Structures are given as structure tokens and as C-alpha cells.
Amino acid sequence: MNKKTSIETIVKKVDKEQTDKLRMWMEENNITTGINIDEDSKRYYPYSTLASNVIGFTGSDNQGLDGIESIYDELLSGTKGKILKITDARGTDLQSEGEDYVKAVDGNDLILTLDMNIQSICEKYLTEACIDNECTDGGNILIANPKTGDILALASYPNYDLNNPYEINDENLKNIWDTMESSDKSNALQQMWRNKAVSDTYEPGSTFKLVTASSALEEGITDTDNSGEFNCSGSINIAGTTIRCWRYYRPHGAQSLRQALMNSCNPVFIGLGQKIGVEKYYDYLEKFGLLSRTGIDLPGEANSIFLKESKVGPVELATISFGQRFEITPIQMLKVVSTIANKGKSVKPRLVKATVNSTTGERTDFEVIEGEQVISEETANKVLDMMKSVVAEGTGKNAQVQGYSIGGKTGTSEDGVNTGKYVTSFVGVANTDDPEIAIIIILYNPTGEGGHHTGKTLLQS
């Protein structure tokens, strides 16, 4: 009451039920001036938690604060309405002059690439997998149309309620929330909102053997079915360092490239990496888009973490060749799988495919942004055929779906050095002859009875 301002906002975004009570009180007490109730709009999300880490939310003034809401805030926000009136020097209304109301103009609509059914299914089963396998750090499922780059689903666990974005979703934190420092609360909320599929990196493990296999085939170093071309003795010595196969206790023996991928045999891919060489291998990393951000339309996209090419020696190249000691984002790995599925041609991933003008109803489609031909169609078909064998007879048997031709690759990796944590993942395509779906599933640090090996945990879930 002591402020020398003509207008003081008491509260915003009040439900109509409450303002109706205020109006009744004003009427009962014959209060006709001094209190104004202005209608406003408030963002409401009818599906609550669905795709929360993608959509994001708005602030008190309906400004986008995260996700799609933030990236496309200018398109979505429109123009605010205004009430224009004339007052004297003291701020008193000059009633004779009246008020002019300038109507608000709605923002444009966005048409997302997400398929609500696919997104819902992914969230349902991701939640079950994370709970059943006691994943301490959550999980992700990403599905794309490899021909267009359209993201059909981008599921994260845990998620949060878009209509109550400041309500923490962790039961343990809820119990101590009132005792926490404000900085700790802020960090907890930021972590809850964070989209791990875009903003966090991980070691891809054996799923990355698809990159090594593609590069070796494209360079003509090997072919898919040269019987006995490789031999696994349980380990391989690189520059004085012994690196073991995951099945060192029962070596795979003589194998073709197809068999090595089916068995996920580390020594074979280490040997291929040495033959490709550092310079050429880094050329393929760049072509596959692994040395730069994908440019997906979400805030906070991270980039991969690789050693500088000049610092990569034989041992470092060996570990890269089978997917360890570097980190990429899930969205980057999805782009790799989509490139292979799209006959070797890369496409930029996207979440918005069109806008609709709120005034005219005119639709403007966003064009599909194609990249380069990373590997030949012939090489891509060979890799897809080997991925089919991985699911039919190899480590990915549990990914079989009756009536569909599924191709895939499993992966297990350490989450950092000496952390005791693991990441289990699977990448796949369907159908292998002409893929329309590319998928990546990741569970972060599964600690349940099933362990952390992909075939036993993730695919059985």
C-alpha cells in the first residue's frame, strides 16, 4: 500500500474459481474500484508427463523456459493483448476517456514429429525396464524415421509433470525437500528437467562396432563372409598392452566379420581399427557426424568427447574401435544407426516438421535436411544384413519380433573409469530390407538381479 505505483500486481495465474470468489466478495462489500481482475492465459498440458523432457514448460509470463517451448518461443508466443487507458498525474483513471482493449494475437502452432502412440508405448516400457532393473540413473528410448530424420519418440525416465514442473519427482528428495538448501533444490530441478538423450554423453560400447565395421567394409579391408579370416584367441596385444575379449575364458576362434559382429568379439574390431588407421578412422567419425552436434531442435545439446586425433596412439585407437574410452550422446548414436538404415545417407534429426499460422491457418512445412553419403548403399546393405544376423543368431536374439525382420547390435560399457557403474544399450532397425524405424534403447546403471549385460537385462525387459 505504501508503494508509489499506479498498478501493483498481487498474484498471477489464479484459477477462475478463486477469482469468482473474489468478485463475490467485492460485490458483497460494494467495492467497485481499487481492485482489477484481468483475464490471462495459462499454458496447460493435457497429457501431463508425456514427452515432458522434449516439450518443456513455460514461466509465469508464458515464456518458454525449456525444451521445444524454449527453442520455438518466438513462434509460439504471439503478441500480448493490452488495456490502454488515460490517467491523471496521480494515476487516477479519467473515466470519461474510457479504456481501449487491444486484442492478443495467438502464436503459431507447431506440428511435432513425435507419434503419440509410439511415445506412450516407449514411456510405458522404459519405466517398467528401469524399475525392474533398478536403474539408478534412468534410461532413454529414441526412435526415428531414418529417411526423414523425424523423431517419432524420445522417452526419458524419470519424467515430470509439465503442469507442475517445480514439483520434484524423487520420493527420497520429497521427504527432505523443506530442509534442503536453495542451491541443492535448484540443482535437483535442473537434473529432473534435463534431457539425457541430448544433453548427456555416454560410452556406447559394442554398439559402436557398427561404425568400425562400416568403415572397414567401405575401405575394402574386409568383407562380411570371408570364412576364418579372423581369429580370436581371447585377447590381443597392442603396443605392449593386452586387451581381452569379453569372452576371453572361451575364445571365439576362427570367424568371419559377420560372426565377429554376432559374437561382439573385441579383438576382431581392434584389428580392423589398426588396419583403418587413425586418420581414416577420424574421417569416418566426422562423416557419421560424431565430431559435431546433430543440431536437433532442443536446447543444451552436448557434443561428443574424443581425444584429439594427434593424441591417438595404437592403444587409444584400439579402445575406440570397440566403443570405449570416449563418449557420445544418444542422439548422435541414433543418427549413426539412421544413416546405415538410410542406405548410407545421413539426415539431420528433427522434432518439428511444420508450423501453422494461427490467423490464416496456413501450414508451412520444414524441409528434410539431408547430409552426405557417408558409406555406399552396398556397404550399408551389408551392415544391415549383419545386424539381422546379430538378432537372428547372435547376442541380440531377445530382440526378435515375430513377423518382422529386425537388425540390431547390443552394447555394454562402463559409465566412466572406476565408477563401478555400467550402461547397457541396444540399437536396431526394422525392417532390415527397407528400414522405416531406427531405435536406440539405453539403461543407465542397472543394478538389479539381471546384471548389466544387454541380452539379459534390457532385451528381456
C-alpha positions as CSV (number, residue, x, y, z in Angstrom):
1,M,0.0,0.0,0.0
2,N,3.0,2.3,0.5
3,K,4.4,1.9,-3.0
4,K,4.0,4.9,-5.2
5,T,2.9,3.0,-8.3
6,S,-0.4,3.2,-10.1
7,I,-0.6,-0.6,-10.5
8,E,0.6,-3.4,-8.2
9,T,0.3,-7.0,-9.3
10,I,-0.8,-9.1,-6.3
11,V,-0.8,-12.6,-7.9
12,K,-0.8,-14.1,-11.4
13,K,-2.2,-17.3,-12.9
14,V,-5.1,-17.6,-10.5
15,D,-7.7,-20.2,-11.3
16,K,-11.1,-18.8,-12.3
17,E,-12.8,-20.5,-9.3
18,Q,-10.7,-18.3,-7.0
19,T,-11.3,-15.1,-8.9
20,D,-15.1,-15.8,-8.9
21,K,-14.9,-15.9,-5.0
22,L,-13.1,-12.5,-5.1
23,R,-15.7,-11.0,-7.4
24,M,-18.5,-12.1,-5.0
25,W,-16.6,-10.7,-2.0
26,M,-16.2,-7.3,-3.8
27,E,-19.8,-7.3,-4.7
28,E,-21.0,-8.1,-1.2
29,N,-18.8,-5.3,0.2
30,N,-19.7,-2.8,-2.5
31,I,-16.1,-2.5,-3.7
32,T,-16.1,-1.1,-7.2
33,T,-12.6,0.5,-7.5
34,G,-9.1,-0.3,-6.5
35,I,-9.0,-4.0,-7.4
36,N,-8.8,-5.1,-11.0
37,I,-9.2,-8.7,-12.2
38,D,-7.7,-9.2,-15.7
39,E,-8.2,-12.3,-17.7
40,D,-5.0,-14.0,-18.8
41,S,-4.0,-17.3,-20.4
42,K,-2.1,-20.1,-18.8
43,R,-0.3,-23.0,-20.5
44,Y,-2.0,-26.3,-19.9
45,Y,-0.6,-29.7,-20.9
46,P,-3.4,-32.3,-21.4
47,Y,-1.1,-35.3,-21.3
48,S,0.8,-34.2,-18.2
49,T,4.1,-36.1,-18.2
50,L,4.0,-37.3,-21.8
51,A,7.2,-36.2,-23.6
52,S,7.9,-33.8,-20.8
53,N,11.7,-33.7,-21.4
54,V,11.1,-32.8,-25.0
55,I,8.2,-30.3,-24.8
56,G,9.5,-28.3,-21.8
57,F,7.4,-25.8,-20.0
58,T,6.7,-22.1,-19.7
59,G,7.2,-19.4,-17.0
60,S,4.8,-17.1,-15.2
61,D,4.6,-14.9,-18.3
62,N,4.1,-17.9,-20.6
63,Q,7.7,-17.6,-21.9
64,G,9.3,-20.8,-22.9
65,L,11.8,-22.0,-20.3
66,D,12.9,-25.4,-21.6
67,G,12.5,-27.9,-24.4
68,I,10.5,-27.1,-27.5
69,E,8.8,-24.3,-25.6
70,S,12.2,-22.6,-25.3
71,I,13.6,-23.2,-28.7
72,Y,10.4,-22.1,-30.5
73,D,9.3,-19.5,-28.0
74,E,9.2,-16.7,-30.6
75,L,6.9,-18.7,-32.9
76,L,4.7,-19.9,-30.1
77,S,4.3,-16.7,-28.0
78,G,2.4,-14.4,-30.4
79,T,1.6,-10.9,-29.3
80,K,0.3,-10.0,-25.9
81,G,-3.0,-8.1,-25.5
82,K,-3.2,-4.6,-24.0
83,I,-5.5,-2.4,-22.0
84,L,-5.0,1.2,-22.8
85,K,-6.4,3.9,-20.6
86,I,-5.8,7.6,-19.7
87,T,-5.0,8.6,-16.1
88,D,-4.1,11.9,-14.5
89,A,-0.7,12.6,-12.9
90,R,-1.6,10.7,-9.8
91,G,-2.6,7.6,-11.7
92,T,-6.4,8.1,-11.2
93,D,-8.5,6.9,-14.1
94,L,-10.1,9.6,-16.2
95,Q,-13.4,7.7,-16.6
96,S,-14.7,9.9,-19.3
97,E,-12.0,8.8,-21.6
98,G,-12.7,5.0,-21.1
99,E,-10.4,2.1,-22.0
100,D,-9.3,0.6,-25.2
101,Y,-8.6,-3.1,-25.4
102,V,-6.0,-4.3,-27.9
103,K,-6.7,-8.0,-28.5
104,A,-3.9,-10.5,-28.2
105,V,-2.7,-12.4,-31.3
106,D,-2.2,-16.1,-30.8
107,G,1.2,-17.6,-31.6
108,N,1.6,-20.1,-34.3
109,D,1.0,-23.8,-33.8
110,L,3.8,-26.4,-34.1
111,I,3.4,-29.8,-35.6
112,L,5.8,-32.2,-33.9
113,T,7.3,-35.3,-35.5
114,L,6.5,-37.3,-32.3
115,D,3.9,-40.1,-32.7
116,M,1.8,-40.0,-29.5
117,N,1.1,-43.7,-29.6
118,I,4.8,-44.7,-30.1
119,Q,5.9,-42.1,-27.4
120,S,3.3,-43.5,-24.9
121,I,4.4,-47.1,-25.5
122,C,8.1,-46.2,-25.2
123,E,7.5,-44.4,-21.9
124,K,5.4,-47.3,-20.5
125,Y,8.0,-50.0,-21.2
126,L,11.0,-47.8,-20.4
127,T,9.5,-47.1,-17.0
128,E,9.0,-50.8,-16.4
129,A,12.6,-51.7,-17.6
130,C,14.1,-49.0,-15.3
131,I,12.1,-50.1,-12.3
132,D,12.6,-53.9,-12.9
133,N,16.3,-53.5,-13.4
134,E,16.8,-50.9,-10.7
135,C,18.4,-48.3,-13.0
136,T,19.8,-45.7,-10.6
137,D,20.4,-43.1,-13.3
138,G,17.3,-43.7,-15.5
139,G,17.0,-44.5,-19.2
140,N,16.2,-43.4,-22.7
141,I,14.4,-44.7,-25.8
142,L,14.8,-42.9,-29.1
143,I,13.0,-43.9,-32.3
144,A,13.4,-42.1,-35.7
145,N,12.3,-42.5,-39.3
146,P,15.8,-42.8,-40.9
147,K,14.6,-41.5,-44.2
148,T,13.4,-38.1,-42.9
149,G,15.2,-37.7,-39.6
150,D,11.8,-37.4,-37.9
151,I,12.0,-38.3,-34.2
152,L,9.0,-40.5,-33.6
153,A,9.7,-41.0,-29.8
154,L,12.1,-39.6,-27.4
155,A,11.4,-41.1,-24.0
156,S,13.2,-40.4,-20.7
157,Y,12.9,-41.9,-17.3
158,P,12.2,-40.4,-14.9
159,N,10.0,-37.7,-16.4
160,Y,8.0,-35.0,-14.7
161,D,4.5,-33.2,-14.7
162,L,4.5,-30.4,-17.2
163,N,1.7,-28.7,-15.3
164,N,3.7,-28.8,-12.1
165,P,7.3,-28.5,-13.3
166,Y,8.6,-27.3,-9.9
167,E,7.3,-30.4,-8.1
168,I,10.2,-32.8,-7.6
169,N,9.6,-36.4,-8.8
170,D,12.0,-38.1,-6.5
171,E,10.3,-39.6,-3.4
172,N,13.5,-39.5,-1.4
173,L,14.0,-35.8,-2.1
174,K,10.4,-35.0,-1.4
175,N,10.9,-36.2,2.1
176,I,13.7,-33.8,2.8
177,W,12.8,-31.0,0.4
178,D,11.9,-28.5,3.0
179,T,15.3,-28.9,4.7
180,M,17.4,-28.6,1.5
181,E,19.4,-25.5,0.6
182,S,18.0,-23.5,-2.3
183,S,21.1,-24.3,-4.5
184,D,20.5,-28.0,-3.9
185,K,16.8,-27.6,-4.8
186,S,17.8,-25.8,-8.0
187,N,20.3,-28.5,-9.0
188,A,17.7,-31.2,-8.3
189,L,15.1,-29.5,-10.5
190,Q,17.7,-28.9,-13.3
191,Q,18.6,-32.6,-13.2
192,M,14.9,-33.6,-13.4
193,W,14.3,-31.4,-16.4
194,R,17.5,-32.5,-18.1
195,N,17.1,-34.4,-21.4
196,K,19.8,-37.1,-21.1
197,A,19.3,-38.2,-24.7
198,V,20.6,-34.8,-25.9
199,S,22.5,-33.1,-23.1
200,D,24.4,-36.1,-21.6
201,T,27.2,-38.3,-23.0
202,Y,27.9,-42.0,-22.5
203,E,30.2,-44.7,-23.7
204,P,28.4,-46.6,-26.5
205,G,30.3,-49.9,-26.0
206,S,29.8,-52.6,-28.6
207,T,27.0,-50.8,-30.5
208,F,29.9,-48.7,-31.9
209,K,31.3,-51.7,-33.7
210,L,28.8,-50.8,-36.4
211,V,31.0,-47.8,-37.2
212,T,34.2,-49.8,-37.3
213,A,32.5,-52.5,-39.5
214,S,31.1,-49.9,-41.8
215,S,34.4,-48.1,-42.2
216,A,36.3,-51.3,-42.8
217,L,33.8,-52.5,-45.5
218,E,33.8,-49.1,-47.2
219,E,37.6,-49.1,-47.4
220,G,37.6,-52.7,-48.8
221,I,39.7,-54.0,-45.9
222,T,37.4,-57.0,-45.4
223,D,34.0,-58.4,-46.4
224,T,31.2,-59.9,-44.5
225,D,31.6,-63.6,-45.0
226,N,35.3,-64.5,-45.6
227,S,35.4,-67.7,-43.6
228,G,38.1,-67.9,-40.9
229,E,39.5,-64.5,-41.9
230,F,39.9,-63.5,-38.2
231,N,40.9,-65.5,-35.1
232,C,40.1,-64.7,-31.5
233,S,42.5,-66.3,-29.0
234,G,40.8,-64.5,-26.1
235,S,43.0,-61.4,-26.2
236,I,45.1,-59.2,-28.5
237,N,48.4,-57.3,-27.8
238,I,48.5,-53.7,-29.0
239,A,51.8,-51.8,-28.4
240,G,52.6,-53.9,-25.4
241,T,49.1,-53.7,-23.9
242,T,47.0,-56.8,-23.7
243,I,43.3,-56.2,-24.3
244,R,40.9,-59.1,-23.6
245,C,37.8,-60.2,-25.4
246,W,34.7,-60.2,-23.2
247,R,34.7,-64.0,-23.7
248,Y,38.4,-64.4,-23.0
249,Y,37.8,-67.6,-21.0
250,R,36.3,-69.3,-24.1
251,P,37.8,-67.7,-27.2
252,H,35.7,-67.4,-30.3
253,G,38.4,-68.8,-32.5
254,A,38.2,-68.5,-36.3
255,Q,35.5,-66.1,-37.5
256,S,34.2,-64.1,-40.5
257,L,33.3,-60.4,-40.0
258,R,29.6,-61.4,-39.7
259,Q,30.4,-63.9,-37.0
260,A,32.6,-61.4,-35.2
261,L,29.7,-58.9,-35.1
262,M,27.3,-61.6,-34.0
263,N,29.7,-62.6,-31.2
264,S,30.6,-59.0,-30.4
265,C,34.3,-60.0,-30.5
266,N,36.6,-57.2,-29.4
267,P,39.9,-58.4,-30.9
268,V,38.5,-58.6,-34.4
269,F,37.3,-54.9,-34.3
270,I,40.6,-53.8,-32.6
271,G,42.5,-55.4,-35.5
272,L,40.2,-53.7,-38.1
273,G,40.7,-50.3,-36.4
274,Q,44.5,-50.7,-36.7
275,K,44.2,-51.5,-40.4
276,I,41.9,-48.5,-41.0
277,G,44.4,-46.2,-39.2
278,V,43.8,-43.1,-37.1
279,E,43.5,-40.5,-39.8
280,K,41.0,-42.5,-41.9
281,Y,39.1,-43.6,-38.8
282,Y,38.6,-40.0,-37.7
283,D,37.5,-39.2,-41.3
284,Y,34.6,-41.6,-40.8
285,L,33.9,-40.2,-37.3
286,E,33.4,-36.8,-38.9
287,K,31.3,-38.2,-41.8
288,F,29.0,-40.0,-39.4
289,G,28.5,-36.7,-37.5
290,L,30.2,-37.9,-34.4
291,L,32.6,-35.0,-34.0
292,S,29.9,-32.3,-34.0
293,R,26.4,-31.7,-32.6
294,T,23.5,-33.0,-34.6
295,G,21.7,-29.7,-34.5
296,I,18.4,-31.2,-33.2
297,D,15.9,-28.5,-32.2
298,L,16.3,-28.9,-28.4
299,P,18.3,-26.7,-26.0
300,G,21.5,-27.8,-24.3
301,E,22.8,-30.3,-26.9
302,A,26.1,-31.7,-25.8
303,N,28.9,-32.8,-28.1
304,S,31.0,-36.0,-28.2
305,I,34.2,-36.3,-26.2
306,F,37.0,-37.8,-28.2
307,L,40.8,-37.5,-27.9
308,K,42.3,-35.1,-30.4
309,E,43.4,-37.0,-33.5
310,S,47.0,-36.1,-32.9
311,K,47.0,-37.7,-29.4
312,V,45.5,-41.1,-30.6
313,G,48.0,-43.9,-30.4
314,P,47.6,-47.6,-31.2
315,V,46.0,-48.4,-27.8
316,E,43.6,-45.4,-27.9
317,L,42.6,-46.4,-31.5
318,A,42.0,-50.0,-30.2
319,T,39.6,-48.9,-27.5
320,I,37.7,-46.6,-29.8
321,S,37.3,-49.4,-32.3
322,F,35.2,-51.4,-29.9
323,G,33.3,-48.4,-28.4
324,Q,35.1,-47.5,-25.2
325,R,37.1,-44.6,-23.6
326,F,35.2,-41.9,-25.4
327,E,31.7,-40.5,-25.1
328,I,28.9,-39.5,-27.5
329,T,25.3,-38.5,-27.0
330,P,22.4,-40.9,-27.6
331,I,21.1,-38.6,-30.3
332,Q,24.4,-38.9,-32.1
333,M,24.3,-42.7,-32.0
334,L,20.8,-42.6,-33.3
335,K,22.0,-40.6,-36.2
336,V,24.7,-43.2,-36.9
337,V,22.1,-46.0,-37.0
338,S,19.7,-43.9,-39.1
339,T,22.5,-43.3,-41.6
340,I,23.1,-47.0,-42.0
341,A,19.4,-47.7,-42.2
342,N,19.0,-44.9,-44.9
343,K,21.3,-46.7,-47.3
344,G,24.4,-44.8,-46.1
345,K,23.0,-41.2,-46.4
346,S,22.8,-39.0,-43.3
347,V,19.8,-36.9,-42.4
348,K,19.5,-34.3,-39.7
349,P,17.3,-35.3,-36.8
350,R,14.3,-33.0,-36.1
351,L,11.3,-32.7,-33.7
352,V,9.2,-30.1,-35.6
353,K,8.1,-30.7,-39.1
354,A,5.7,-27.8,-39.7
355,T,4.1,-24.6,-38.3
356,V,0.5,-23.4,-38.7
357,N,-0.3,-19.7,-38.8
358,S,-2.9,-19.1,-36.1
359,T,-4.6,-16.3,-38.1
360,T,-4.7,-17.7,-41.6
361,G,-4.4,-21.5,-40.9
362,E,-1.6,-21.7,-43.5
363,R,0.8,-24.6,-42.9
364,T,4.5,-24.2,-43.6
365,D,6.4,-27.5,-43.8
366,F,10.1,-27.7,-42.8
367,E,12.2,-29.4,-45.4
368,V,14.1,-32.6,-44.6
369,I,17.8,-31.7,-44.4
370,E,20.0,-34.4,-46.0
371,G,23.7,-34.7,-45.4
372,E,26.4,-36.5,-47.3
373,Q,26.6,-40.1,-48.5
374,V,28.7,-41.4,-45.6
375,I,29.0,-45.0,-46.8
376,S,27.8,-46.6,-50.1
377,E,24.4,-48.2,-50.4
378,E,26.2,-51.5,-50.9
379,T,28.1,-51.2,-47.7
380,A,25.0,-50.1,-45.8
381,N,23.1,-53.2,-47.1
382,K,25.9,-55.4,-45.9
383,V,25.9,-53.9,-42.4
384,L,22.1,-54.2,-42.2
385,D,22.4,-57.8,-43.2
386,M,24.9,-58.5,-40.5
387,M,22.7,-56.7,-38.0
388,K,20.0,-59.0,-39.0
389,S,22.2,-62.0,-38.1
390,V,23.1,-60.5,-34.7
391,V,19.4,-60.6,-33.8
392,A,18.7,-63.9,-35.6
393,E,21.6,-65.9,-34.1
394,G,23.9,-63.6,-32.1
395,T,23.9,-61.5,-28.9
396,G,20.7,-59.8,-29.8
397,K,18.4,-62.9,-30.0
398,N,16.0,-61.5,-27.5
399,A,15.2,-58.6,-29.8
400,Q,13.4,-60.9,-32.3
401,V,9.8,-59.9,-33.1
402,Q,7.7,-62.4,-34.9
403,G,6.7,-61.3,-38.4
404,Y,9.4,-58.6,-38.6
405,S,12.9,-58.6,-39.9
406,I,14.9,-57.0,-37.1
407,G,18.5,-55.9,-37.2
408,G,20.5,-54.7,-34.2
409,K,23.6,-54.6,-32.0
410,T,23.9,-54.9,-28.3
411,G,26.3,-52.9,-26.1
412,T,27.6,-52.8,-22.5
413,S,30.1,-50.2,-21.3
414,E,31.5,-48.7,-18.2
415,D,30.0,-45.4,-17.1
416,G,33.2,-43.6,-16.5
417,V,36.5,-45.0,-15.3
418,N,36.5,-47.0,-12.0
419,T,32.9,-45.8,-11.1
420,G,31.5,-49.3,-10.7
421,K,28.6,-48.2,-12.9
422,Y,27.6,-49.6,-16.3
423,V,25.5,-48.6,-19.3
424,T,23.6,-51.2,-21.2
425,S,22.2,-50.4,-24.7
426,F,20.7,-51.7,-27.9
427,V,20.4,-50.2,-31.4
428,G,18.2,-51.6,-34.0
429,V,16.3,-51.2,-37.3
430,A,13.1,-52.6,-38.8
431,N,12.6,-54.0,-41.4
432,T,16.1,-54.7,-42.5
433,D,15.3,-54.8,-46.2
434,D,13.9,-51.2,-46.2
435,P,14.1,-49.8,-42.7
436,E,11.4,-47.3,-41.6
437,I,12.4,-47.4,-37.9
438,A,15.7,-46.8,-36.2
439,I,15.9,-47.2,-32.4
440,I,18.3,-46.9,-29.5
441,I,17.5,-48.0,-26.0
442,I,19.7,-47.2,-23.1
443,L,19.6,-48.2,-19.4
444,Y,21.9,-46.2,-17.1
445,N,23.5,-48.3,-14.3
446,P,21.1,-51.3,-14.0
447,T,21.7,-52.8,-10.6
448,G,19.0,-55.4,-10.4
449,E,19.4,-59.2,-10.3
450,G,19.7,-59.4,-14.1
451,G,23.0,-57.6,-14.1
452,H,24.2,-55.1,-16.7
453,H,24.6,-57.3,-19.8
454,T,22.2,-56.1,-22.5
455,G,20.9,-59.5,-23.7
456,K,20.0,-60.5,-20.1
457,T,18.5,-57.2,-18.9
458,L,17.4,-54.7,-21.5
459,L,16.2,-57.1,-24.2
460,Q,14.4,-59.4,-21.8
461,S,12.7,-56.4,-20.2
